[in-house]
Amino acid sequence: MKGYVYILASARNGTLYTAVTRDLAGRLYEHQNELTPGFTSKYGVKTLVWFEEHDLLTTAITREKTIKKWPRQWKLNLIEWENPEWEDISFHLLGL
């Protein structure tokens, strides 16, 4: 079963949220509509700025744990390498 690691942001260089899910489109919908109370709702973290697809959920979980341990600057570099304008890339989910 596939898994996705993703990073949401409140704004460019703002608050970041890193997580893993099996259903990225569904989970993003929950974040953007504040359907699940918690960190993202509290801090307005709704913009998908980076994600990575993995063939196995277990691999995605391992990658998420690794990224969460990284210094903030490494996460910023990861986002800016693929999304230098910090655009909402949720339109990429249309094909998932």
mmCIF file as gemmi writes it, N, C-alpha and C atoms, coordinates in Angstrom:
data_model
loop_
_atom_site.group_PDB
_atom_site.id
_atom_site.type_symbol
_atom_site.label_atom_id
_atom_site.label_alt_id
_atom_site.label_comp_id
_atom_site.label_asym_id
_atom_site.label_entity_id
_atom_site.label_seq_id
_atom_site.pdbx_PDB_ins_code
_atom_site.Cartn_x
_atom_site.Cartn_y
_atom_site.Cartn_z
_atom_site.occupancy
_atom_site.B_iso_or_equiv
_atom_site.pdbx_formal_charge
_atom_site.auth_seq_id
_atom_site.auth_asym_id
_atom_site.pdbx_PDB_model_num
ATOM 1 N N . MET Axp A 1 ? 0.838 -1.179 0 1 0 ? 1 A 1
ATOM 2 C CA . MET Axp A 1 ? 0 0 0 1 0 ? 1 A 1
ATOM 3 C C . MET Axp A 1 ? 0.883 1.242 0 1 0 ? 1 A 1
ATOM 4 N N . LYS Axp A 2 ? 0.553 2.198 -0.873 1 0 ? 2 A 1
ATOM 5 C CA . LYS Axp A 2 ? 1.335 3.42 -0.996 1 0 ? 2 A 1
ATOM 6 C C . LYS Axp A 2 ? 1.204 4.306 0.24 1 0 ? 2 A 1
ATOM 7 N N . GLY Axp A 3 ? 2.205 5.153 0.398 1 0 ? 3 A 1
ATOM 8 C CA . GLY Axp A 3 ? 2.186 6.131 1.464 1 0 ? 3 A 1
ATOM 9 C C . GLY Axp A 3 ? 2.77 7.433 0.963 1 0 ? 3 A 1
ATOM 10 N N . TYR Axp A 4 ? 2.391 8.515 1.596 1 0 ? 4 A 1
ATOM 11 C CA . TYR Axp A 4 ? 2.851 9.84 1.213 1 0 ? 4 A 1
ATOM 12 C C . TYR Axp A 4 ? 3.396 10.565 2.438 1 0 ? 4 A 1
ATOM 13 N N . VAL Axp A 5 ? 4.544 11.182 2.269 1 0 ? 5 A 1
ATOM 14 C CA . VAL Axp A 5 ? 5.096 12.084 3.269 1 0 ? 5 A 1
ATOM 15 C C . VAL Axp A 5 ? 4.822 13.478 2.722 1 0 ? 5 A 1
ATOM 16 N N . TYR Axp A 6 ? 4.384 14.383 3.573 1 0 ? 6 A 1
ATOM 17 C CA . TYR Axp A 6 ? 4.051 15.712 3.071 1 0 ? 6 A 1
ATOM 18 C C . TYR Axp A 6 ? 4.401 16.781 4.084 1 0 ? 6 A 1
ATOM 19 N N . ILE Axp A 7 ? 4.587 17.99 3.558 1 0 ? 7 A 1
ATOM 20 C CA . ILE Axp A 7 ? 4.837 19.153 4.405 1 0 ? 7 A 1
ATOM 21 C C . ILE Axp A 7 ? 3.817 20.223 4.039 1 0 ? 7 A 1
ATOM 22 N N . LEU Axp A 8 ? 3.142 20.717 5.056 1 0 ? 8 A 1
ATOM 23 C CA . LEU Axp A 8 ? 2.234 21.849 4.925 1 0 ? 8 A 1
ATOM 24 C C . LEU Axp A 8 ? 2.906 23.067 5.539 1 0 ? 8 A 1
ATOM 25 N N . ALA Axp A 9 ? 2.524 24.247 5.071 1 0 ? 9 A 1
ATOM 26 C CA . ALA Axp A 9 ? 3.066 25.488 5.617 1 0 ? 9 A 1
ATOM 27 C C . ALA Axp A 9 ? 1.944 26.497 5.813 1 0 ? 9 A 1
ATOM 28 N N . SER Axp A 10 ? 2.137 27.385 6.774 1 0 ? 10 A 1
ATOM 29 C CA . SER Axp A 10 ? 1.169 28.464 6.998 1 0 ? 10 A 1
ATOM 30 C C . SER Axp A 10 ? 1.426 29.613 6.022 1 0 ? 10 A 1
ATOM 31 N N . ALA Axp A 11 ? 2.67 29.77 5.619 1 0 ? 11 A 1
ATOM 32 C CA . ALA Axp A 11 ? 3.092 30.815 4.682 1 0 ? 11 A 1
ATOM 33 C C . ALA Axp A 11 ? 4.549 30.525 4.328 1 0 ? 11 A 1
ATOM 34 N N . ARG Axp A 12 ? 5.096 31.267 3.404 1 0 ? 12 A 1
ATOM 35 C CA . ARG Axp A 12 ? 6.513 31.104 3.064 1 0 ? 12 A 1
ATOM 36 C C . ARG Axp A 12 ? 7.348 31.305 4.324 1 0 ? 12 A 1
ATOM 37 N N . ASN Axp A 13 ? 8.195 30.343 4.618 1 0 ? 13 A 1
ATOM 38 C CA . ASN Axp A 13 ? 9.051 30.35 5.813 1 0 ? 13 A 1
ATOM 39 C C . ASN Axp A 13 ? 8.251 30.427 7.113 1 0 ? 13 A 1
ATOM 40 N N . GLY Axp A 14 ? 6.987 30.045 7.051 1 0 ? 14 A 1
ATOM 41 C CA . GLY Axp A 14 ? 6.137 30.079 8.237 1 0 ? 14 A 1
ATOM 42 C C . GLY Axp A 14 ? 6.181 28.771 9.004 1 0 ? 14 A 1
ATOM 43 N N . THR Axp A 15 ? 5.111 28.493 9.704 1 0 ? 15 A 1
ATOM 44 C CA . THR Axp A 15 ? 4.992 27.267 10.486 1 0 ? 15 A 1
ATOM 45 C C . THR Axp A 15 ? 4.904 26.077 9.535 1 0 ? 15 A 1
ATOM 46 N N . LEU Axp A 16 ? 5.654 25.005 9.856 1 0 ? 16 A 1
ATOM 47 C CA . LEU Axp A 16 ? 5.672 23.801 9.042 1 0 ? 16 A 1
ATOM 48 C C . LEU Axp A 16 ? 5.045 22.637 9.789 1 0 ? 16 A 1
ATOM 49 N N . TYR Axp A 17 ? 4.453 21.731 9.032 1 0 ? 17 A 1
ATOM 50 C CA . TYR Axp A 17 ? 3.866 20.515 9.585 1 0 ? 17 A 1
ATOM 51 C C . TYR Axp A 17 ? 4.242 19.369 8.652 1 0 ? 17 A 1
ATOM 52 N N . THR Axp A 18 ? 4.923 18.376 9.191 1 0 ? 18 A 1
ATOM 53 C CA . THR Axp A 18 ? 5.341 17.206 8.422 1 0 ? 18 A 1
ATOM 54 C C . THR Axp A 18 ? 4.562 16 8.908 1 0 ? 18 A 1
ATOM 55 N N . ALA Axp A 19 ? 4.017 15.219 7.967 1 0 ? 19 A 1
ATOM 56 C CA . ALA Axp A 19 ? 3.218 14.057 8.345 1 0 ? 19 A 1
ATOM 57 C C . ALA Axp A 19 ? 3.245 13.008 7.244 1 0 ? 19 A 1
ATOM 58 N N . VAL Axp A 20 ? 2.573 11.892 7.513 1 0 ? 20 A 1
ATOM 59 C CA . VAL Axp A 20 ? 2.48 10.776 6.578 1 0 ? 20 A 1
ATOM 60 C C . VAL Axp A 20 ? 1.027 10.314 6.522 1 0 ? 20 A 1
ATOM 61 N N . THR Axp A 21 ? 0.619 9.82 5.343 1 0 ? 21 A 1
ATOM 62 C CA . THR Axp A 21 ? -0.749 9.339 5.177 1 0 ? 21 A 1
ATOM 63 C C . THR Axp A 21 ? -0.814 8.356 4.008 1 0 ? 21 A 1
ATOM 64 N N . ARG Axp A 22 ? -1.886 7.581 3.989 1 0 ? 22 A 1
ATOM 65 C CA . ARG Axp A 22 ? -2.159 6.713 2.832 1 0 ? 22 A 1
ATOM 66 C C . ARG Axp A 22 ? -2.978 7.444 1.781 1 0 ? 22 A 1
ATOM 67 N N . ASP Axp A 23 ? -3.757 8.426 2.21 1 0 ? 23 A 1
ATOM 68 C CA . ASP Axp A 23 ? -4.674 9.157 1.325 1 0 ? 23 A 1
ATOM 69 C C . ASP Axp A 23 ? -4.351 10.643 1.407 1 0 ? 23 A 1
ATOM 70 N N . LEU Axp A 24 ? -3.434 11.098 0.576 1 0 ? 24 A 1
ATOM 71 C CA . LEU Axp A 24 ? -2.984 12.484 0.664 1 0 ? 24 A 1
ATOM 72 C C . LEU Axp A 24 ? -4.096 13.472 0.317 1 0 ? 24 A 1
ATOM 73 N N . ALA Axp A 25 ? -4.843 13.205 -0.733 1 0 ? 25 A 1
ATOM 74 C CA . ALA Axp A 25 ? -5.919 14.121 -1.124 1 0 ? 25 A 1
ATOM 75 C C . ALA Axp A 25 ? -6.966 14.246 -0.008 1 0 ? 25 A 1
ATOM 76 N N . GLY Axp A 26 ? -7.359 13.125 0.572 1 0 ? 26 A 1
ATOM 77 C CA . GLY Axp A 26 ? -8.339 13.142 1.65 1 0 ? 26 A 1
ATOM 78 C C . GLY Axp A 26 ? -7.824 13.83 2.897 1 0 ? 26 A 1
ATOM 79 N N . ARG Axp A 27 ? -6.582 13.561 3.224 1 0 ? 27 A 1
ATOM 80 C CA . ARG Axp A 27 ? -5.998 14.169 4.431 1 0 ? 27 A 1
ATOM 81 C C . ARG Axp A 27 ? -5.838 15.673 4.253 1 0 ? 27 A 1
ATOM 82 N N . LEU Axp A 28 ? -5.425 16.086 3.058 1 0 ? 28 A 1
ATOM 83 C CA . LEU Axp A 28 ? -5.281 17.512 2.788 1 0 ? 28 A 1
ATOM 84 C C . LEU Axp A 28 ? -6.634 18.217 2.891 1 0 ? 28 A 1
ATOM 85 N N . TYR Axp A 29 ? -7.677 17.579 2.39 1 0 ? 29 A 1
ATOM 86 C CA . TYR Axp A 29 ? -9.024 18.137 2.503 1 0 ? 29 A 1
ATOM 87 C C . TYR Axp A 29 ? -9.377 18.373 3.975 1 0 ? 29 A 1
ATOM 88 N N . GLU Axp A 30 ? -9.05 17.404 4.821 1 0 ? 30 A 1
ATOM 89 C CA . GLU Axp A 30 ? -9.318 17.536 6.264 1 0 ? 30 A 1
ATOM 90 C C . GLU Axp A 30 ? -8.554 18.716 6.857 1 0 ? 30 A 1
ATOM 91 N N . HIS Axp A 31 ? -7.274 18.85 6.486 1 0 ? 31 A 1
ATOM 92 C CA . HIS Axp A 31 ? -6.473 19.981 6.994 1 0 ? 31 A 1
ATOM 93 C C . HIS Axp A 31 ? -7.046 21.311 6.534 1 0 ? 31 A 1
ATOM 94 N N . GLN Axp A 32 ? -7.332 21.418 5.249 1 0 ? 32 A 1
ATOM 95 C CA . GLN Axp A 32 ? -7.769 22.698 4.693 1 0 ? 32 A 1
ATOM 96 C C . GLN Axp A 32 ? -9.143 23.123 5.179 1 0 ? 32 A 1
ATOM 97 N N . ASN Axp A 33 ? -9.957 22.164 5.59 1 0 ? 33 A 1
ATOM 98 C CA . ASN Axp A 33 ? -11.3 22.486 6.077 1 0 ? 33 A 1
ATOM 99 C C . ASN Axp A 33 ? -11.428 22.367 7.594 1 0 ? 33 A 1
ATOM 100 N N . GLU Axp A 34 ? -10.281 22.24 8.26 1 0 ? 34 A 1
ATOM 101 C CA . GLU Axp A 34 ? -10.208 22.185 9.727 1 0 ? 34 A 1
ATOM 102 C C . GLU Axp A 34 ? -11.174 21.163 10.313 1 0 ? 34 A 1
ATOM 103 N N . LEU Axp A 35 ? -11.218 19.97 9.687 1 0 ? 35 A 1
ATOM 104 C CA . LEU Axp A 35 ? -12.106 18.912 10.142 1 0 ? 35 A 1
ATOM 105 C C . LEU Axp A 35 ? -11.526 18.116 11.3 1 0 ? 35 A 1
ATOM 106 N N . THR Axp A 36 ? -10.227 18.244 11.49 1 0 ? 36 A 1
ATOM 107 C CA . THR Axp A 36 ? -9.569 17.551 12.591 1 0 ? 36 A 1
ATOM 108 C C . THR Axp A 36 ? -8.914 18.592 13.486 1 0 ? 36 A 1
ATOM 109 N N . PRO Axp A 37 ? -9.392 18.744 14.714 1 0 ? 37 A 1
ATOM 110 C CA . PRO Axp A 37 ? -8.777 19.734 15.599 1 0 ? 37 A 1
ATOM 111 C C . PRO Axp A 37 ? -7.335 19.329 15.914 1 0 ? 37 A 1
ATOM 112 N N . GLY Axp A 38 ? -6.489 20.314 16.038 1 0 ? 38 A 1
ATOM 113 C CA . GLY Axp A 38 ? -5.098 20.026 16.357 1 0 ? 38 A 1
ATOM 114 C C . GLY Axp A 38 ? -4.173 21.114 15.847 1 0 ? 38 A 1
ATOM 115 N N . PHE Axp A 39 ? -2.934 20.731 15.647 1 0 ? 39 A 1
ATOM 116 C CA . PHE Axp A 39 ? -1.866 21.661 15.298 1 0 ? 39 A 1
ATOM 117 C C . PHE Axp A 39 ? -2.183 22.479 14.044 1 0 ? 39 A 1
ATOM 118 N N . THR Axp A 40 ? -2.572 21.81 12.962 1 0 ? 40 A 1
ATOM 119 C CA . THR Axp A 40 ? -2.78 22.534 11.7 1 0 ? 40 A 1
ATOM 120 C C . THR Axp A 40 ? -3.951 23.506 11.782 1 0 ? 40 A 1
ATOM 121 N N . SER Axp A 41 ? -4.993 23.134 12.479 1 0 ? 41 A 1
ATOM 122 C CA . SER Axp A 41 ? -6.134 24.042 12.661 1 0 ? 41 A 1
ATOM 123 C C . SER Axp A 41 ? -5.75 25.219 13.545 1 0 ? 41 A 1
ATOM 124 N N . LYS Axp A 42 ? -5.042 24.932 14.607 1 0 ? 42 A 1
ATOM 125 C CA . LYS Axp A 42 ? -4.649 25.969 15.568 1 0 ? 42 A 1
ATOM 126 C C . LYS Axp A 42 ? -3.739 27.019 14.941 1 0 ? 42 A 1
ATOM 127 N N . TYR Axp A 43 ? -2.806 26.579 14.085 1 0 ? 43 A 1
ATOM 128 C CA . TYR Axp A 43 ? -1.808 27.486 13.528 1 0 ? 43 A 1
ATOM 129 C C . TYR Axp A 43 ? -2.041 27.845 12.057 1 0 ? 43 A 1
ATOM 130 N N . GLY Axp A 44 ? -3.16 27.445 11.491 1 0 ? 44 A 1
ATOM 131 C CA . GLY Axp A 44 ? -3.485 27.812 10.117 1 0 ? 44 A 1
ATOM 132 C C . GLY Axp A 44 ? -2.536 27.235 9.078 1 0 ? 44 A 1
ATOM 133 N N . VAL Axp A 45 ? -2.097 26.024 9.314 1 0 ? 45 A 1
ATOM 134 C CA . VAL Axp A 45 ? -1.144 25.364 8.415 1 0 ? 45 A 1
ATOM 135 C C . VAL Axp A 45 ? -1.949 24.544 7.414 1 0 ? 45 A 1
ATOM 136 N N . LYS Axp A 46 ? -2.108 25.083 6.176 1 0 ? 46 A 1
ATOM 137 C CA . LYS Axp A 46 ? -3.018 24.465 5.214 1 0 ? 46 A 1
ATOM 138 C C . LYS Axp A 46 ? -2.446 24.311 3.81 1 0 ? 46 A 1
ATOM 139 N N . THR Axp A 47 ? -1.314 24.908 3.534 1 0 ? 47 A 1
ATOM 140 C CA . THR Axp A 47 ? -0.789 24.923 2.176 1 0 ? 47 A 1
ATOM 141 C C . THR Axp A 47 ? 0.178 23.765 1.955 1 0 ? 47 A 1
ATOM 142 N N . LEU Axp A 48 ? -0.133 22.919 0.991 1 0 ? 48 A 1
ATOM 143 C CA . LEU Axp A 48 ? 0.747 21.804 0.642 1 0 ? 48 A 1
ATOM 144 C C . LEU Axp A 48 ? 1.915 22.364 -0.159 1 0 ? 48 A 1
ATOM 145 N N . VAL Axp A 49 ? 3.13 22.291 0.407 1 0 ? 49 A 1
ATOM 146 C CA . VAL Axp A 49 ? 4.305 22.852 -0.264 1 0 ? 49 A 1
ATOM 147 C C . VAL Axp A 49 ? 5.292 21.781 -0.732 1 0 ? 49 A 1
ATOM 148 N N . TRP Axp A 50 ? 5.126 20.551 -0.251 1 0 ? 50 A 1
ATOM 149 C CA . TRP Axp A 50 ? 6.024 19.461 -0.649 1 0 ? 50 A 1
ATOM 150 C C . TRP Axp A 50 ? 5.38 18.128 -0.3 1 0 ? 50 A 1
ATOM 151 N N . PHE Axp A 51 ? 5.579 17.121 -1.176 1 0 ? 51 A 1
ATOM 152 C CA . PHE Axp A 51 ? 5.184 15.763 -0.827 1 0 ? 51 A 1
ATOM 153 C C . PHE Axp A 51 ? 6.015 14.774 -1.621 1 0 ? 51 A 1
ATOM 154 N N . GLU Axp A 52 ? 6.017 13.56 -1.135 1 0 ? 52 A 1
ATOM 155 C CA . GLU Axp A 52 ? 6.796 12.482 -1.731 1 0 ? 52 A 1
ATOM 156 C C . GLU Axp A 52 ? 5.958 11.213 -1.655 1 0 ? 52 A 1
ATOM 157 N N . GLU Axp A 53 ? 5.871 10.476 -2.751 1 0 ? 53 A 1
ATOM 158 C CA . GLU Axp A 53 ? 5.114 9.232 -2.791 1 0 ? 53 A 1
ATOM 159 C C . GLU Axp A 53 ? 6.057 8.055 -2.597 1 0 ? 53 A 1
ATOM 160 N N . HIS Axp A 54 ? 5.613 7.068 -1.82 1 0 ? 54 A 1
ATOM 161 C CA . HIS Axp A 54 ? 6.389 5.852 -1.579 1 0 ? 54 A 1
ATOM 162 C C . HIS Axp A 54 ? 5.52 4.641 -1.89 1 0 ? 54 A 1
ATOM 163 N N . ASP Axp A 55 ? 6.136 3.605 -2.417 1 0 ? 55 A 1
ATOM 164 C CA . ASP Axp A 55 ? 5.396 2.384 -2.752 1 0 ? 55 A 1
ATOM 165 C C . ASP Axp A 55 ? 4.845 1.68 -1.518 1 0 ? 55 A 1
ATOM 166 N N . LEU Axp A 56 ? 5.536 1.83 -0.402 1 0 ? 56 A 1
ATOM 167 C CA . LEU Axp A 56 ? 5.109 1.183 0.841 1 0 ? 56 A 1
ATOM 168 C C . LEU Axp A 56 ? 4.871 2.229 1.921 1 0 ? 56 A 1
ATOM 169 N N . LEU Axp A 57 ? 3.798 2.074 2.655 1 0 ? 57 A 1
ATOM 170 C CA . LEU Axp A 57 ? 3.503 2.98 3.76 1 0 ? 57 A 1
ATOM 171 C C . LEU Axp A 57 ? 4.619 2.949 4.795 1 0 ? 57 A 1
ATOM 172 N N . THR Axp A 58 ? 5.188 1.78 5.039 1 0 ? 58 A 1
ATOM 173 C CA . THR Axp A 58 ? 6.26 1.68 6.042 1 0 ? 58 A 1
ATOM 174 C C . THR Axp A 58 ? 7.481 2.508 5.641 1 0 ? 58 A 1
ATOM 175 N N . THR Axp A 59 ? 7.769 2.556 4.351 1 0 ? 59 A 1
ATOM 176 C CA . THR Axp A 59 ? 8.882 3.378 3.869 1 0 ? 59 A 1
ATOM 177 C C . THR Axp A 59 ? 8.571 4.861 4.075 1 0 ? 59 A 1
ATOM 178 N N . ALA Axp A 60 ? 7.336 5.243 3.814 1 0 ? 60 A 1
ATOM 179 C CA . ALA Axp A 60 ? 6.92 6.632 4.01 1 0 ? 60 A 1
ATOM 180 C C . ALA Axp A 60 ? 7.017 7.022 5.49 1 0 ? 60 A 1
ATOM 181 N N . ILE Axp A 61 ? 6.643 6.12 6.373 1 0 ? 61 A 1
ATOM 182 C CA . ILE Axp A 61 ? 6.723 6.395 7.813 1 0 ? 61 A 1
ATOM 183 C C . ILE Axp A 61 ? 8.173 6.601 8.237 1 0 ? 61 A 1
ATOM 184 N N . THR Axp A 62 ? 9.056 5.761 7.735 1 0 ? 62 A 1
ATOM 185 C CA . THR Axp A 62 ? 10.481 5.902 8.054 1 0 ? 62 A 1
ATOM 186 C C . THR Axp A 62 ? 11.009 7.247 7.566 1 0 ? 62 A 1
ATOM 187 N N . ARG Axp A 63 ? 10.645 7.62 6.348 1 0 ? 63 A 1
ATOM 188 C CA . ARG Axp A 63 ? 11.083 8.899 5.781 1 0 ? 63 A 1
ATOM 189 C C . ARG Axp A 63 ? 10.533 10.071 6.587 1 0 ? 63 A 1
ATOM 190 N N . GLU Axp A 64 ? 9.276 9.996 6.99 1 0 ? 64 A 1
ATOM 191 C CA . GLU Axp A 64 ? 8.675 11.062 7.804 1 0 ? 64 A 1
ATOM 192 C C . GLU Axp A 64 ? 9.437 11.237 9.107 1 0 ? 64 A 1
ATOM 193 N N . LYS Axp A 65 ? 9.744 10.142 9.766 1 0 ? 65 A 1
ATOM 194 C CA . LYS Axp A 65 ? 10.475 10.217 11.037 1 0 ? 65 A 1
ATOM 195 C C . LYS Axp A 65 ? 11.849 10.842 10.85 1 0 ? 65 A 1
ATOM 196 N N . THR Axp A 66 ? 12.48 10.526 9.726 1 0 ? 66 A 1
ATOM 197 C CA . THR Axp A 66 ? 13.791 11.104 9.426 1 0 ? 66 A 1
ATOM 198 C C . THR Axp A 66 ? 13.676 12.616 9.231 1 0 ? 66 A 1
ATOM 199 N N . ILE Axp A 67 ? 12.724 13.035 8.409 1 0 ? 67 A 1
ATOM 200 C CA . ILE Axp A 67 ? 12.552 14.466 8.122 1 0 ? 67 A 1
ATOM 201 C C . ILE Axp A 67 ? 12.195 15.235 9.386 1 0 ? 67 A 1
ATOM 202 N N . LYS Axp A 68 ? 11.373 14.661 10.24 1 0 ? 68 A 1
ATOM 203 C CA . LYS Axp A 68 ? 10.986 15.351 11.476 1 0 ? 68 A 1
ATOM 204 C C . LYS Axp A 68 ? 12.184 15.625 12.386 1 0 ? 68 A 1
ATOM 205 N N . LYS Axp A 69 ? 13.22 14.814 12.267 1 0 ? 69 A 1
ATOM 206 C CA . LYS Axp A 69 ? 14.425 15.012 13.081 1 0 ? 69 A 1
ATOM 207 C C . LYS Axp A 69 ? 15.381 16.043 12.486 1 0 ? 69 A 1
ATOM 208 N N . TRP Axp A 70 ? 15.157 16.403 11.242 1 0 ? 70 A 1
ATOM 209 C CA . TRP Axp A 70 ? 16.04 17.366 10.578 1 0 ? 70 A 1
ATOM 210 C C . TRP Axp A 70 ? 15.939 18.752 11.199 1 0 ? 70 A 1
ATOM 211 N N . PRO Axp A 71 ? 17.021 19.528 11.103 1 0 ? 71 A 1
ATOM 212 C CA . PRO Axp A 71 ? 16.931 20.954 11.473 1 0 ? 71 A 1
ATOM 213 C C . PRO Axp A 71 ? 15.952 21.66 10.534 1 0 ? 71 A 1
ATOM 214 N N . ARG Axp A 72 ? 15.366 22.717 11.004 1 0 ? 72 A 1
ATOM 215 C CA . ARG Axp A 72 ? 14.385 23.475 10.208 1 0 ? 72 A 1
ATOM 216 C C . ARG Axp A 72 ? 14.958 23.883 8.848 1 0 ? 72 A 1
ATOM 217 N N . GLN Axp A 73 ? 16.207 24.333 8.817 1 0 ? 73 A 1
ATOM 218 C CA . GLN Axp A 73 ? 16.791 24.801 7.564 1 0 ? 73 A 1
ATOM 219 C C . GLN Axp A 73 ? 16.828 23.706 6.509 1 0 ? 73 A 1
ATOM 220 N N . TRP Axp A 74 ? 17.06 22.48 6.902 1 0 ? 74 A 1
ATOM 221 C CA . TRP Axp A 74 ? 17.059 21.369 5.947 1 0 ? 74 A 1
ATOM 222 C C . TRP Axp A 74 ? 15.67 21.198 5.331 1 0 ? 74 A 1
ATOM 223 N N . LYS Axp A 75 ? 14.642 21.359 6.158 1 0 ? 75 A 1
ATOM 224 C CA . LYS Axp A 75 ? 13.27 21.244 5.646 1 0 ? 75 A 1
ATOM 225 C C . LYS Axp A 75 ? 12.97 22.382 4.67 1 0 ? 75 A 1
ATOM 226 N N . LEU Axp A 76 ? 13.422 23.582 5.011 1 0 ? 76 A 1
ATOM 227 C CA . LEU Axp A 76 ? 13.237 24.723 4.111 1 0 ? 76 A 1
ATOM 228 C C . LEU Axp A 76 ? 13.952 24.469 2.789 1 0 ? 76 A 1
ATOM 229 N N . ASN Axp A 77 ? 15.156 23.93 2.865 1 0 ? 77 A 1
ATOM 230 C CA . ASN Axp A 77 ? 15.913 23.615 1.645 1 0 ? 77 A 1
ATOM 231 C C . ASN Axp A 77 ? 15.187 22.566 0.802 1 0 ? 77 A 1
ATOM 232 N N . LEU Axp A 78 ? 14.621 21.559 1.453 1 0 ? 78 A 1
ATOM 233 C CA . LEU Axp A 78 ? 13.886 20.508 0.755 1 0 ? 78 A 1
ATOM 234 C C . LEU Axp A 78 ? 12.705 21.109 -0.012 1 0 ? 78 A 1
ATOM 235 N N . ILE Axp A 79 ? 11.957 21.971 0.649 1 0 ? 79 A 1
ATOM 236 C CA . ILE Axp A 79 ? 10.806 22.628 0.009 1 0 ? 79 A 1
ATOM 237 C C . ILE Axp A 79 ? 11.279 23.486 -1.154 1 0 ? 79 A 1
ATOM 238 N N . GLU Axp A 80 ? 12.281 24.321 -0.914 1 0 ? 80 A 1
ATOM 239 C CA . GLU Axp A 80 ? 12.712 25.277 -1.93 1 0 ? 80 A 1
ATOM 240 C C . GLU Axp A 80 ? 13.412 24.621 -3.114 1 0 ? 80 A 1
ATOM 241 N N . TRP Axp A 81 ? 13.954 23.429 -2.924 1 0 ? 81 A 1
ATOM 242 C CA . TRP Axp A 81 ? 14.578 22.712 -4.034 1 0 ? 81 A 1
ATOM 243 C C . TRP Axp A 81 ? 13.536 22.376 -5.108 1 0 ? 81 A 1
ATOM 244 N N . GLU Axp A 82 ? 12.348 21.966 -4.672 1 0 ? 82 A 1
ATOM 245 C CA . GLU Axp A 82 ? 11.3 21.566 -5.614 1 0 ? 82 A 1
ATOM 246 C C . GLU Axp A 82 ? 10.207 22.614 -5.788 1 0 ? 82 A 1
ATOM 247 N N . ASN Axp A 83 ? 10.087 23.523 -4.838 1 0 ? 83 A 1
ATOM 248 C CA . ASN Axp A 83 ? 9.002 24.498 -4.879 1 0 ? 83 A 1
ATOM 249 C C . ASN Axp A 83 ? 9.522 25.854 -4.383 1 0 ? 83 A 1
ATOM 250 N N . PRO Axp A 84 ? 10.409 26.491 -5.164 1 0 ? 84 A 1
ATOM 251 C CA . PRO Axp A 84 ? 11.065 27.72 -4.706 1 0 ? 84 A 1
ATOM 252 C C . PRO Axp A 84 ? 10.11 28.879 -4.417 1 0 ? 84 A 1
ATOM 253 N N . GLU Axp A 85 ? 8.927 28.857 -5.006 1 0 ? 85 A 1
ATOM 254 C CA . GLU Axp A 85 ? 7.957 29.942 -4.78 1 0 ? 85 A 1
ATOM 255 C C . GLU Axp A 85 ? 6.98 29.622 -3.656 1 0 ? 85 A 1
ATOM 256 N N . TRP Axp A 86 ? 7.106 28.455 -3.05 1 0 ? 86 A 1
ATOM 257 C CA . TRP Axp A 86 ? 6.224 28.022 -1.968 1 0 ? 86 A 1
ATOM 258 C C . TRP Axp A 86 ? 4.763 28.045 -2.417 1 0 ? 86 A 1
ATOM 259 N N . GLU Axp A 87 ? 4.524 27.623 -3.637 1 0 ? 87 A 1
ATOM 260 C CA . GLU Axp A 87 ? 3.158 27.585 -4.166 1 0 ? 87 A 1
ATOM 261 C C . GLU Axp A 87 ? 2.403 26.406 -3.57 1 0 ? 87 A 1
ATOM 262 N N . ASP Axp A 88 ? 1.095 26.536 -3.548 1 0 ? 88 A 1
ATOM 263 C CA . ASP Axp A 88 ? 0.245 25.42 -3.14 1 0 ? 88 A 1
ATOM 264 C C . ASP Axp A 88 ? 0.285 24.399 -4.268 1 0 ? 88 A 1
ATOM 265 N N . ILE Axp A 89 ? 0.816 23.221 -4.004 1 0 ? 89 A 1
ATOM 266 C CA . ILE Axp A 89 ? 0.979 22.213 -5.045 1 0 ? 89 A 1
ATOM 267 C C . ILE Axp A 89 ? -0.096 21.125 -4.945 1 0 ? 89 A 1
ATOM 268 N N . SER Axp A 90 ? -1.197 21.431 -4.29 1 0 ? 90 A 1
ATOM 269 C CA . SER Axp A 90 ? -2.259 20.436 -4.143 1 0 ? 90 A 1
ATOM 270 C C . SER Axp A 90 ? -2.875 20.029 -5.475 1 0 ? 90 A 1
ATOM 271 N N . PHE Axp A 91 ? -2.705 20.851 -6.524 1 0 ? 91 A 1
ATOM 272 C CA . PHE Axp A 91 ? -3.242 20.474 -7.836 1 0 ? 91 A 1
ATOM 273 C C . PHE Axp A 91 ? -2.578 19.2 -8.36 1 0 ? 91 A 1
ATOM 274 N N . HIS Axp A 92 ? -1.402 18.876 -7.871 1 0 ? 92 A 1
ATOM 275 C CA . HIS Axp A 92 ? -0.728 17.634 -8.258 1 0 ? 92 A 1
ATOM 276 C C . HIS Axp A 92 ? -1.507 16.4 -7.797 1 0 ? 92 A 1
ATOM 277 N N . LEU Axp A 93 ? -2.396 16.578 -6.855 1 0 ? 93 A 1
ATOM 278 C CA . LEU Axp A 93 ? -3.147 15.439 -6.302 1 0 ? 93 A 1
ATOM 279 C C . LEU Axp A 93 ? -4.268 14.983 -7.218 1 0 ? 93 A 1
ATOM 280 N N . LEU Axp A 94 ? -4.577 15.728 -8.232 1 0 ? 94 A 1
ATOM 281 C CA . LEU Axp A 94 ? -5.663 15.367 -9.123 1 0 ? 94 A 1
ATOM 282 C C . LEU Axp A 94 ? -5.427 14.009 -9.778 1 0 ? 94 A 1
ATOM 283 N N . GLY Axp A 95 ? -4.175 13.658 -9.978 1 0 ? 95 A 1
ATOM 284 C CA . GLY Axp A 95 ? -3.864 12.387 -10.628 1 0 ? 95 A 1
ATOM 285 C C . GLY Axp A 95 ? -3.641 11.245 -9.65 1 0 ? 95 A 1
ATOM 286 N N . LEU Axp A 96 ? -3.691 11.503 -8.354 1 0 ? 96 A 1
ATOM 287 C CA . LEU Axp A 96 ? -3.447 10.452 -7.364 1 0 ? 96 A 1
ATOM 288 C C . LEU Axp A 96 ? -4.687 9.629 -7.094 1 0 ? 96 A 1
